[in-house]
Amino acid sequence: MSSNNETIGKTLGVVVGLCLVCAIVVSFAAVQLRPLQQANKIEDVQRNILAAAGFKDVENVAQKYNEVIDARVVDFKSGDFVETDPNSFDFTMTKFDAERSFALPKEDDLAGVLRMTHESPVYLAKNSNGQVESVILPIQGYGLWGIMYGFIALDLDTKTIKAINFYQHNETAGLGGEIQNPKWTATWEGKQLPVDIVKGTAGSDVNKVDGISGATLTSNGVENTFKFWTGDKAFGPFLAKVREGALN
């Protein structure tokens, strides 16, 4: 029998040992970093809500958010405020929670999101006097390559668009990815719902926005997203109550 220490058994033992050590290290790191990752995720959402409210390049995001944003939750069906914690929502995951969401019938799923929650956060942006001056809604819809996530800010008339901010998507850079281009998003300011995205020039028509050149499917996705989330199947009942003075 060979006295060579490089036996198959010892080699496998070393490999298994290394795998176990690596697995322990990775698991430990994941557990330790999870709170930091969650905090960064929350800060990123807050930063984008602030951007929709007109506050950009904010240094202390949490402080500014707490100063100017009042986060509430509304029931889609009734349009009423409910007591659910706004921080309990994850825009990419909560819609897959069977207890908190439902599958959309195909004929109702204009935005192509497949499922939606029964409730949703809304964000009320306040001015320096503490008065609400805009309503910010989280939206999501299918573009060319996947779901686009964003926020829209509406004036208290619930018709006038104050800002649009897409912060996460898989659209092609230089084409559909232009949904994040400030020059394009600025063309939405002052437009009135419902909005149609058109080829060519929208001009002074308050219900039309110029499409993105070479990105027809992305433009269609944005239009469908707006129409769905501001419509009767989503935030429509809530927006109607805002017009009736619900924020007073």
Backbone bond lengths (Angstrom), bond angles and torsions (degrees), N, CA, C in turn:
res aa  C-N    CA-C-N  psi(-1)  N-CA   C-N-CA  omega(-1)  CA-C   N-CA-C  phi
1 M - - - 1.471 - - 1.516 109.11 -
2 S 1.317 116.95 139.02 1.457 120.85 -176.61 1.518 110.12 -73.07
3 S 1.339 115.52 142.17 1.466 121.03 176.17 1.520 111.69 -92.29
4 N 1.321 115.54 6.86 1.470 120.68 -179.07 1.524 109.64 -61.21
5 N 1.352 115.73 125.02 1.465 119.65 -178.39 1.519 113.38 -70.80
6 E 1.340 116.43 -16.03 1.466 120.52 -178.06 1.522 110.50 -82.06
7 T 1.317 115.35 55.72 1.456 119.21 177.33 1.510 110.43 -80.10
8 I 1.334 116.06 160.11 1.469 120.55 179.65 1.526 110.87 -60.01
9 G 1.327 116.48 -40.75 1.462 120.39 -178.20 1.511 112.30 -62.15
10 K 1.360 115.95 -45.68 1.455 118.58 -179.68 1.526 111.68 -67.89
11 T 1.329 115.34 -36.66 1.470 118.97 178.88 1.535 110.52 -63.17
12 L 1.327 114.64 -46.08 1.465 118.14 178.26 1.524 111.45 -62.71
13 G 1.337 116.01 -36.93 1.462 119.88 179.09 1.517 112.25 -61.96
14 V 1.335 114.64 -42.69 1.464 119.17 178.61 1.527 110.73 -64.55
15 V 1.346 116.49 -43.81 1.462 120.78 -179.40 1.524 110.93 -62.03
16 V 1.329 116.15 -46.65 1.468 120.34 179.91 1.526 110.72 -62.17
17 G 1.344 115.39 -41.96 1.462 119.57 179.12 1.519 111.99 -61.04
18 L 1.324 116.10 -44.50 1.469 120.29 178.54 1.529 111.45 -63.02
19 C 1.341 115.26 -41.16 1.464 119.20 178.63 1.520 111.61 -61.52
20 L 1.341 115.57 -41.94 1.457 119.33 179.90 1.522 111.29 -64.72
21 V 1.324 116.26 -43.18 1.467 120.42 179.23 1.527 110.67 -61.90
22 C 1.340 115.68 -45.75 1.475 120.14 179.72 1.521 111.12 -62.39
23 A 1.338 116.15 -41.26 1.460 120.07 -179.92 1.519 111.23 -63.34
24 I 1.324 116.30 -40.62 1.461 120.56 178.95 1.525 110.92 -65.00
25 V 1.327 116.22 -43.51 1.463 120.66 -179.65 1.532 110.87 -63.24
26 V 1.335 116.02 -46.08 1.465 120.29 -179.42 1.528 110.70 -63.67
27 S 1.325 117.04 -44.16 1.463 120.81 179.92 1.524 111.27 -62.50
28 F 1.322 115.75 -42.19 1.467 120.69 179.38 1.521 110.33 -62.68
29 A 1.338 115.81 -45.11 1.465 120.23 179.95 1.527 111.03 -62.65
30 A 1.342 116.61 -41.73 1.459 120.64 -179.30 1.528 111.18 -62.20
31 V 1.330 116.17 -43.49 1.459 121.01 179.84 1.525 110.73 -65.00
32 Q 1.325 116.27 -43.45 1.459 120.36 -177.90 1.524 112.45 -68.64
33 L 1.338 116.76 -33.56 1.461 120.72 -176.49 1.529 113.28 -87.21
34 R 1.338 117.44 -13.47 1.457 119.93 -175.54 1.529 113.41 -57.28
35 P 1.344 118.96 -45.85 1.479 117.97 178.35 1.526 112.38 -60.51
36 L 1.336 117.24 -38.54 1.459 120.60 179.43 1.528 110.64 -66.42
37 Q 1.333 116.09 -41.43 1.465 120.16 178.93 1.526 110.70 -63.46
38 Q 1.321 116.32 -41.89 1.467 120.63 179.52 1.525 110.53 -64.87
39 A 1.335 116.12 -41.67 1.462 120.36 179.03 1.524 110.88 -63.04
40 N 1.328 116.53 -41.08 1.468 120.46 178.78 1.524 111.33 -65.21
41 K 1.340 116.02 -37.11 1.460 120.48 179.28 1.523 110.77 -65.52
42 I 1.325 116.57 -43.76 1.462 121.58 178.63 1.530 110.18 -63.16
43 E 1.339 116.28 -42.76 1.464 120.15 179.94 1.528 111.09 -63.97
44 D 1.334 117.06 -37.83 1.461 120.28 -179.67 1.530 110.37 -64.52
45 V 1.335 116.89 -42.69 1.469 120.50 177.84 1.525 110.22 -63.27
46 Q 1.329 116.48 -45.01 1.460 120.35 179.96 1.526 111.41 -62.58
47 R 1.321 116.63 -39.32 1.467 120.71 179.39 1.533 110.34 -61.73
48 N 1.317 116.58 -40.21 1.459 120.22 -178.68 1.524 112.36 -74.92
49 I 1.317 117.44 -31.34 1.461 120.34 172.91 1.528 109.59 -65.27
50 L 1.311 116.58 -43.27 1.463 120.61 177.63 1.524 111.06 -62.07
51 A 1.334 116.90 -39.65 1.467 120.47 178.72 1.521 110.55 -61.46
52 A 1.353 116.47 -40.88 1.459 120.22 177.65 1.524 111.15 -65.60
53 A 1.329 116.05 -28.34 1.467 120.80 179.42 1.525 111.95 -83.88
54 G 1.339 116.62 -3.17 1.463 120.40 177.90 1.503 114.87 99.26
55 F 1.346 117.22 6.14 1.458 120.97 179.70 1.528 108.61 -105.97
56 K 1.330 116.64 106.88 1.456 121.36 -176.94 1.529 110.29 -116.77
57 D 1.332 115.24 158.83 1.467 121.42 179.93 1.523 111.48 54.65
58 V 1.322 116.11 43.45 1.467 121.87 179.39 1.524 109.48 -80.06
59 E 1.322 117.05 133.17 1.466 120.89 -178.98 1.525 111.04 -80.37
60 N 1.310 117.48 -56.61 1.470 120.99 179.46 1.524 107.86 -97.98
61 V 1.330 115.85 90.16 1.462 121.42 -173.20 1.527 111.55 -62.64
62 A 1.322 117.34 -50.56 1.464 120.54 -176.43 1.526 111.65 -59.56
63 Q 1.323 116.62 -42.71 1.465 120.15 -179.10 1.521 111.23 -64.10
64 K 1.329 116.58 -47.32 1.461 120.33 -179.10 1.522 110.64 -65.32
65 Y 1.316 116.38 -40.81 1.464 121.12 178.77 1.528 110.35 -58.66
66 N 1.304 117.09 -46.86 1.464 120.92 -179.42 1.525 112.05 -66.15
67 E 1.326 116.90 -27.35 1.460 121.23 -179.77 1.530 112.61 -74.85
68 V 1.335 116.16 -40.65 1.476 118.32 -168.25 1.520 115.04 -116.57
69 I 1.327 118.54 -7.45 1.465 120.54 -177.07 1.531 110.71 -116.68
70 D 1.316 114.72 129.32 1.466 121.52 172.70 1.521 107.18 -109.92
71 A 1.323 117.07 107.42 1.464 121.86 -178.22 1.527 109.72 -87.47
72 R 1.330 116.10 126.55 1.462 122.12 177.88 1.523 108.24 -129.66
73 V 1.321 116.34 171.86 1.465 121.20 176.85 1.522 108.21 -126.13
74 V 1.330 116.00 136.70 1.462 120.84 178.72 1.525 110.02 -119.60
75 D 1.311 114.86 151.06 1.456 122.33 172.59 1.529 107.47 -87.45
76 F 1.331 117.17 124.84 1.458 119.91 -176.37 1.524 112.40 -60.27
77 K 1.309 116.45 -42.19 1.465 119.91 -173.20 1.523 112.03 -68.19
78 S 1.326 117.04 -45.46 1.471 120.27 -176.28 1.520 112.81 -91.49
79 G 1.326 116.34 -26.25 1.453 120.11 -175.26 1.510 113.53 80.76
80 D 1.341 117.10 6.12 1.460 122.10 -177.68 1.526 111.25 -90.50
81 F 1.341 115.28 154.54 1.454 120.29 171.55 1.527 109.34 -70.96
82 V 1.337 116.31 144.69 1.461 122.51 176.37 1.524 108.20 -128.92
83 E 1.326 115.91 171.89 1.460 120.31 -172.03 1.528 114.27 -92.45
84 T 1.321 118.64 8.70 1.461 121.86 179.88 1.531 110.48 -62.45
85 D 1.331 116.24 143.33 1.464 121.73 179.28 1.533 109.86 -69.80
86 P 1.338 118.78 121.68 1.470 120.48 178.92 1.523 113.01 -59.86
87 N 1.325 116.43 -28.47 1.463 120.37 -177.99 1.524 113.00 -77.18
88 S 1.335 116.62 -4.32 1.465 119.21 -179.41 1.525 111.82 -84.74
89 F 1.334 117.40 0.21 1.458 121.35 -178.40 1.523 110.60 -98.63
90 D 1.322 115.39 136.18 1.455 123.05 168.85 1.527 105.22 -118.98
91 F 1.315 117.25 115.63 1.465 120.37 -171.30 1.526 113.47 -63.59
92 T 1.326 117.06 -21.27 1.466 119.11 179.50 1.514 112.55 -94.87
93 M 1.339 119.14 -17.32 1.456 120.71 -170.37 1.527 115.33 -121.65
94 T 1.334 118.59 -33.58 1.464 120.37 -171.70 1.522 112.28 -60.94
95 K 1.330 117.31 -30.01 1.467 119.07 -179.17 1.533 112.75 -66.85
96 F 1.325 117.24 -10.99 1.464 120.54 176.87 1.532 112.10 -95.68
97 D 1.330 117.00 -0.56 1.461 122.03 175.35 1.531 107.57 -79.57
98 A 1.329 116.77 112.37 1.467 121.54 -173.69 1.526 112.92 -59.87
99 E 1.330 117.57 -28.79 1.458 120.63 -178.61 1.528 112.14 -79.95
100 R 1.310 117.30 -21.23 1.464 121.00 -174.46 1.532 112.86 -112.13
101 S 1.314 116.67 2.68 1.466 118.92 -174.80 1.520 111.14 -147.36
102 F 1.320 115.89 177.02 1.459 120.76 177.90 1.528 109.22 -151.41
103 A 1.323 114.96 158.21 1.461 120.50 178.15 1.523 109.49 -79.04
104 L 1.313 115.81 132.59 1.458 120.43 179.10 1.528 110.44 -80.68
105 P 1.312 118.52 133.63 1.470 119.38 171.35 1.529 108.70 -59.82
106 K 1.301 116.52 144.91 1.461 121.10 -175.93 1.519 112.02 -56.03
107 E 1.330 116.39 -38.24 1.469 119.16 -177.46 1.524 112.59 -69.97
108 D 1.339 117.38 -17.97 1.461 121.00 178.85 1.525 112.99 -97.61
109 D 1.328 116.29 -13.55 1.465 120.34 -170.98 1.527 111.48 -87.93
110 L 1.318 116.25 65.48 1.456 121.31 -178.46 1.525 112.34 -62.09
111 A 1.338 116.81 -34.05 1.468 120.85 -177.15 1.525 112.93 -84.29
112 G 1.339 117.60 -9.04 1.461 120.15 178.48 1.514 114.71 70.98
113 V 1.351 117.37 33.31 1.466 120.67 -176.88 1.532 112.99 -96.71
114 L 1.317 118.35 -7.37 1.468 125.41 175.91 1.527 113.52 71.62
115 R 1.337 117.41 -48.48 1.461 121.37 -178.78 1.525 109.18 -134.83
116 M 1.338 116.50 155.45 1.463 120.73 172.82 1.519 109.36 -145.89
117 T 1.302 115.43 156.51 1.453 121.21 179.80 1.527 110.48 -78.87
118 H 1.334 115.70 160.20 1.458 120.74 176.92 1.531 110.80 -73.85
119 E 1.315 115.92 -25.28 1.458 122.32 -177.85 1.531 109.20 -131.25
120 S 1.319 115.67 166.58 1.466 119.22 178.08 1.524 110.39 -154.39
121 P 1.323 116.44 148.07 1.466 118.79 170.71 1.521 110.18 -68.85
122 V 1.305 116.23 149.75 1.459 123.27 165.66 1.522 105.66 -132.17
123 Y 1.320 116.31 156.76 1.456 120.24 -172.95 1.528 108.73 -127.38
124 L 1.313 115.63 122.03 1.457 121.76 -178.30 1.519 108.28 -100.18
125 A 1.335 116.52 114.66 1.460 121.44 -177.90 1.524 109.47 -90.06
126 K 1.332 115.57 129.83 1.467 121.30 -175.95 1.531 111.23 -108.17
127 N 1.332 115.84 151.72 1.460 120.36 175.17 1.526 110.01 -87.92
128 S 1.316 116.73 -173.57 1.466 120.97 -176.68 1.528 112.84 -65.15
129 N 1.329 116.82 -18.59 1.465 120.75 177.88 1.523 112.68 -92.43
130 G 1.326 115.95 3.34 1.454 120.03 179.09 1.507 114.30 82.15
131 Q 1.333 116.89 9.05 1.469 120.69 -179.94 1.530 109.75 -92.12
132 V 1.328 115.65 137.72 1.466 120.45 178.76 1.517 109.11 -68.23
133 E 1.346 116.25 128.79 1.457 120.03 -179.49 1.524 113.41 -121.51
134 S 1.327 117.22 -10.41 1.464 118.89 175.04 1.521 110.30 -157.80
135 V 1.325 114.67 156.26 1.462 122.73 178.32 1.519 107.85 -113.61
136 I 1.324 116.31 126.22 1.463 121.16 -177.24 1.524 108.95 -110.37
137 L 1.333 115.17 126.41 1.461 121.50 -176.71 1.522 110.52 -114.73
138 P 1.329 117.91 134.11 1.465 120.14 172.38 1.528 109.69 -77.92
139 I 1.324 116.62 135.60 1.464 120.86 -179.36 1.521 109.85 -133.03
140 Q 1.306 116.22 156.90 1.460 121.34 173.44 1.526 108.60 -154.77
141 G 1.322 114.67 145.95 1.457 118.88 -179.35 1.515 110.16 -165.38
142 Y 1.326 115.31 160.34 1.463 121.19 -175.79 1.522 110.42 -82.43
143 G 1.319 115.26 129.41 1.458 121.42 175.73 1.517 110.29 -98.70
144 L 1.339 116.58 -126.74 1.463 120.57 176.91 1.518 111.11 -88.70
145 W 1.341 116.82 -42.87 1.471 120.69 -172.00 1.520 114.38 -113.87
146 G 1.298 117.82 -4.96 1.461 118.20 -178.97 1.518 111.11 168.16
147 I 1.338 114.85 -169.62 1.459 121.08 -177.57 1.528 110.81 -75.95
148 M 1.321 115.36 133.50 1.457 123.26 174.62 1.529 108.09 -102.12
149 Y 1.325 116.91 130.49 1.463 121.63 -179.20 1.521 109.47 -112.08
150 G 1.323 116.40 138.56 1.450 118.98 -179.53 1.516 113.26 -164.24
151 F 1.318 114.63 -174.28 1.460 122.40 176.26 1.527 108.10 -134.62
152 I 1.325 115.99 144.50 1.459 120.19 171.22 1.525 108.10 -121.86
153 A 1.322 115.06 141.03 1.459 121.31 177.28 1.518 108.45 -109.33
154 L 1.321 116.18 127.06 1.466 122.21 179.56 1.522 110.02 -115.78
155 D 1.326 114.86 146.24 1.458 120.01 172.01 1.530 108.24 -66.01
156 L 1.324 116.05 168.28 1.463 119.41 -177.28 1.520 113.02 -69.23
157 D 1.339 117.14 -9.79 1.462 118.24 172.41 1.523 110.61 -76.44
158 T 1.350 116.48 -6.75 1.471 126.98 179.42 1.524 112.88 61.48
159 K 1.307 117.18 12.93 1.463 121.72 179.63 1.532 111.86 -117.18
160 T 1.314 116.41 -34.70 1.462 121.14 -174.76 1.520 111.00 -87.06
161 I 1.325 116.05 126.25 1.466 121.34 -179.77 1.525 109.45 -82.99
162 K 1.322 115.86 125.92 1.461 120.33 177.97 1.525 111.19 -97.98
163 A 1.337 117.04 -30.89 1.463 119.66 -179.71 1.516 110.26 -165.61
164 I 1.307 115.49 155.97 1.461 123.41 173.34 1.523 107.05 -134.22
165 N 1.324 116.44 137.08 1.465 119.53 -177.42 1.525 109.52 -144.29
166 F 1.337 116.62 103.11 1.458 120.97 172.15 1.528 108.18 -90.34
167 Y 1.325 116.55 128.13 1.459 119.22 -174.21 1.534 113.83 -119.31
168 Q 1.323 117.90 -11.22 1.468 119.78 -179.91 1.530 108.84 -148.67
169 H 1.343 116.12 128.25 1.465 120.42 -179.08 1.524 109.06 -167.82
170 N 1.336 115.30 172.75 1.466 121.62 177.95 1.531 111.28 -120.05
171 E 1.324 116.63 21.54 1.457 119.82 -176.04 1.535 111.63 -72.92
172 T 1.318 116.33 156.38 1.452 122.50 -174.32 1.529 111.87 -67.99
173 A 1.335 115.83 128.15 1.461 120.04 178.63 1.520 110.24 -58.99
174 G 1.336 115.76 135.92 1.455 120.78 178.98 1.512 114.00 85.00
175 L 1.331 117.16 -13.38 1.466 121.94 177.34 1.529 108.02 -121.75
176 G 1.340 117.29 -101.26 1.455 119.55 178.25 1.519 113.21 -60.86
177 G 1.343 115.87 -26.48 1.461 119.85 179.03 1.519 113.26 -63.19
178 E 1.338 117.04 -10.60 1.463 121.49 178.47 1.528 112.42 -69.08
179 I 1.325 117.42 -4.92 1.467 119.08 174.37 1.524 111.22 -62.23
180 Q 1.334 117.33 -15.52 1.461 120.88 176.50 1.529 112.66 -99.87
181 N 1.323 116.83 -0.49 1.461 120.50 -178.42 1.533 109.30 -72.52
182 P 1.333 118.24 122.28 1.468 120.80 -178.62 1.531 113.21 -56.60
183 K 1.344 116.77 -30.97 1.470 118.80 179.55 1.531 110.77 -65.63
184 W 1.336 116.05 -36.23 1.462 118.67 179.65 1.519 111.40 -78.38
185 T 1.322 117.05 -44.33 1.467 119.22 -179.23 1.532 111.27 -63.18
186 A 1.346 117.17 -28.95 1.468 119.86 179.07 1.528 111.79 -66.08
187 T 1.343 116.97 -24.90 1.469 119.66 -179.48 1.522 112.16 -70.59
188 W 1.334 117.10 -12.73 1.461 120.83 178.89 1.526 112.45 -83.38
189 E 1.310 116.60 -21.84 1.461 120.42 -174.07 1.530 110.90 -62.92
190 G 1.317 116.17 125.89 1.455 121.67 179.64 1.519 114.48 88.29
191 K 1.335 117.10 -6.29 1.468 119.31 176.94 1.521 109.51 -71.99
192 Q 1.328 115.44 160.69 1.452 121.43 -175.81 1.532 110.67 -115.41
193 L 1.325 115.47 138.56 1.465 120.08 173.77 1.519 109.87 -74.28
194 P 1.335 117.95 144.97 1.462 127.96 -2.26 1.526 111.57 -78.11
195 V 1.333 115.99 150.57 1.459 121.52 -176.31 1.522 110.40 -111.99
196 D 1.325 115.59 135.41 1.463 122.17 171.63 1.524 108.21 -110.59
197 I 1.326 116.40 134.05 1.464 120.65 174.60 1.520 107.69 -93.64
198 V 1.318 115.69 125.32 1.463 120.00 -171.75 1.529 111.52 -119.76
199 K 1.323 115.00 152.95 1.460 120.50 171.93 1.522 107.92 -77.66
200 G 1.317 115.71 145.19 1.460 118.44 -179.66 1.513 110.29 91.21
201 T 1.318 115.67 -138.37 1.463 120.61 -174.73 1.524 110.83 -117.31
202 A 1.333 114.82 125.54 1.466 120.22 179.09 1.520 111.21 -75.72
203 G 1.323 116.38 -25.28 1.460 120.23 179.83 1.512 112.01 63.37
204 S 1.330 116.25 -138.80 1.462 121.21 -175.97 1.522 113.05 -92.48
205 D 1.319 117.36 5.47 1.466 121.16 -179.79 1.531 108.84 -66.31
206 V 1.321 116.68 117.68 1.466 120.64 -174.18 1.520 113.11 -72.59
207 N 1.314 118.04 -11.13 1.462 121.17 179.62 1.522 113.15 -106.99
208 K 1.348 116.01 13.98 1.450 119.35 -179.87 1.534 111.18 -133.43
209 V 1.340 114.41 144.68 1.461 122.04 178.66 1.517 108.19 -129.06
210 D 1.333 116.52 141.90 1.456 120.51 177.30 1.524 110.71 -62.12
211 G 1.329 116.45 135.10 1.456 120.44 174.48 1.517 111.40 -73.20
212 I 1.330 115.47 168.45 1.461 120.87 177.97 1.523 108.41 -89.28
213 S 1.317 117.15 124.53 1.459 121.75 -177.84 1.527 110.97 -59.39
214 G 1.343 116.15 127.03 1.456 121.41 178.00 1.507 114.64 78.67
215 A 1.315 117.75 8.76 1.474 120.76 -176.91 1.528 110.11 -135.96
216 T 1.320 115.19 56.06 1.467 119.96 -176.34 1.523 112.23 -61.77
217 L 1.332 117.44 -43.75 1.461 119.67 -177.06 1.533 111.31 -67.00
218 T 1.322 116.42 -37.83 1.464 119.03 176.24 1.517 110.06 -64.86
219 S 1.330 116.98 -44.63 1.467 120.89 178.91 1.522 110.88 -60.07
220 N 1.326 116.42 -42.66 1.469 119.99 177.30 1.523 110.57 -61.75
221 G 1.337 115.95 -39.86 1.458 120.16 179.30 1.515 112.11 -63.16
222 V 1.328 116.93 -40.43 1.467 120.93 178.26 1.527 110.04 -64.87
223 E 1.326 116.70 -45.32 1.466 120.65 179.13 1.525 110.83 -60.05
224 N 1.329 117.00 -47.07 1.467 120.73 179.62 1.521 111.38 -63.42
225 T 1.323 116.25 -36.90 1.466 120.92 178.84 1.521 110.62 -62.42
226 F 1.320 117.01 -47.09 1.458 121.25 178.71 1.519 111.22 -60.80
227 K 1.315 116.19 -46.92 1.463 119.51 -175.93 1.526 111.57 -66.17
228 F 1.341 116.24 -36.16 1.463 118.77 179.84 1.526 111.24 -67.85
229 W 1.340 116.44 -53.73 1.466 119.41 -171.69 1.525 113.64 -71.69
230 T 1.326 117.72 -22.35 1.467 119.46 176.11 1.525 111.58 -96.55
231 G 1.332 116.41 3.06 1.451 121.43 -177.86 1.518 113.86 -93.13
232 D 1.319 115.54 -176.17 1.466 122.32 -173.84 1.522 113.98 -65.90
233 K 1.335 118.21 -24.07 1.461 121.11 -178.47 1.527 112.66 -81.45
234 A 1.334 116.42 -9.04 1.465 119.28 -176.99 1.532 110.06 -131.22
235 F 1.345 117.71 -107.69 1.462 119.89 -174.24 1.528 114.08 -83.40
236 G 1.325 118.24 -1.95 1.458 121.04 -178.06 1.521 114.35 -50.02
237 P 1.348 119.39 -52.14 1.474 120.06 179.51 1.533 112.80 -59.91
238 F 1.322 117.36 -37.44 1.465 120.24 177.91 1.523 111.20 -66.96
239 L 1.321 116.78 -44.61 1.459 120.43 -179.29 1.533 110.50 -63.40
240 A 1.302 117.03 -35.54 1.472 120.69 176.94 1.526 110.16 -62.33
241 K 1.318 116.93 -39.56 1.475 119.97 -179.14 1.513 110.78 -72.66
242 V 1.332 117.33 -30.77 1.469 119.43 174.99 1.531 109.36 -63.82
243 R 1.331 116.98 -42.04 1.460 120.90 177.89 1.520 111.57 -62.61
244 E 1.329 115.75 -28.04 1.459 120.19 -179.91 1.541 112.51 -85.40
245 G 1.344 115.65 -1.43 1.465 119.21 177.16 1.503 115.25 102.12
246 A 1.339 118.67 20.37 1.462 120.81 -176.79 1.524 112.83 -60.82
247 L 1.322 118.00 -28.77 1.468 120.67 -178.96 1.509 113.22 -80.21
248 N 1.329 116.38 -6.06 1.472 120.14 177.92 1.517 111.81 -87.32
